[in-house]
Amino acid sequence: MAGVENRVAMVTGGGRGIGLATANLLAERGAKVAEYAGSAYNSSKAGLLGLMQSVAEDCGEFGITSNAVLPGWVRTEMAEKHAAAEALERDVSTEQVWQERAALYRAGRVATPDEVAVMIAFLASDEVSGVSGEAIRVSLGGVM
């Protein structure tokens, strides 16, 4: 995919999971990546969406885009911990929890961090530079 060369991307949660996969992919494709290792979960969802929309409105004239990607279940380290805790609480296997999560999607599986990173890289590309201030769901065709 072309279009991210010489672009600057700020990636939150760049130390692991989706953030790490995204930072690596963007850098591999030629973007200059600034990553913040903190988790987006430290802030409220409404606060993050408000910040994203504010950046989109205030910085759009400078060619800066800002979008929020809302993935469904993604098999990350954090999600593995939540699945294990849920399994313990419900007295079922962790794999059963993952099977139930996978059943929510037409593809019958949950997404990987790399799959979500590909969508984020697309949104960071010149090809969709007119898309900004949006909250975009990324899932495997299921109900979220």
N, C-alpha and C positions, 0 to 999 in steps of 0.2 A: 504494500500500500504506500503510495506516495502521499506527500502533502503535510508531513510533520517536520520535515527538515527545517532547521533554523527557527522552529517555533519554540516557545518557552512554555513548559507545563508545570503547574504546581500540583503535586500529588500528595493527598493526605493519607496517613496510614502507610507510608512507603516502606516501613520496616518489615512488613510481613503480608501474607495473604494477597488480596486483590490489589492493594496499594503497591506492594513489591512487584507483583507481576506487571502492573501497569507502568511503573517507573522503569523497569527493565525493558519492556517492549518499546516504549517511547524513546528511550535512549538508544536502543538497538536500531531504531528507524531514523535516527538523526535529530531528535528533539533535544533541547537543553532542558534538563529536568531538575527542578527544585522539589525536594521531597521533605515532608514534615512527618516524622516518625510517630507522632501522637495519633491517637485514634479519634475518628470522627464521632465515635460513640460517647466521647466526653462532653459533647454539646447536645442540645436538644435537636430533634429532627426539624422542628419548625424554625429554630434559630439558624440552622445550617441552610435550609431552603431560602430563608429570608436573606442571608448573607450572599448566597449564590445569585439571587435575583437582583440584589443591590449592585453587585459587581457587574452583572450583565447590563444593567441600566446605566450605571455611571461610567463604565469603561468601554462600552461598545463602540463609541466613536474612534477609539484608538486601536480597533481590531482585536480587542480582548473578548474572548467568549468565556462563558461560565455556565456549566450545566451540571445537574446532579444526576447521577446514575443510581437507580434503585434496583439492585438485583434481588431476585428471590433467594432461595436457599443456595448457598455456594459452599462447597466443601473446603473450608478454611480451618486453620488451627483453632480459631475462636469458636466456629460453629461445631467443631468436633468436641470441644469442651462442653458446650451447651447440650449437644446430643447425649453425651455421657451423663451429664447431670439429670437430664430428662429421663433417660433410661433407668437410672438409679431410683429416681423419684417414683416412676411408674412400675418398677420391677419388671422391666423388659430388657432385651439386649440393645446395645447401641446400634447394631446393624438393623434391628427392627425399626428404630426411630428413623434411620436414614431411608429405609424402604418406604415408610409412611410419607416422608418428605418428598421422595422421588415420585410417589404416586400422585402428587399434586400437579405434575407436569405431563403434558402429552408425550414428551420424549421418554418418560419413565425413569428419569435420572435428574440429579441436581447438577447445576453448572459448576465449572471449575474456575479458579481465579484467572487462568489464561483466557478463557472464553469471554469473561467480563472485560478483561484488559483489552481485547481486540475491539470491543464496542467503544470503549473509552478512547482508544487510539483513533478510531474512526471519527469520533466527535471532536477530537483535537486537531483533525486534519483540515487542510485548506478546502477539501471537498465539501465540507458542511460548515464553512465559516459563518454562514448566516443563521445557524442555529445557536441561540444563546438564551439563557434565562429559563431553561426548560428542566423539568424533572422527568427523566426518561426511564421507564421500567425496562429491565433486561431480565428475561426469564426464558425458560425453554417451552413456552407456549401454555403455561398453566395459569391457574388462578392464584393471585397473590393477595 
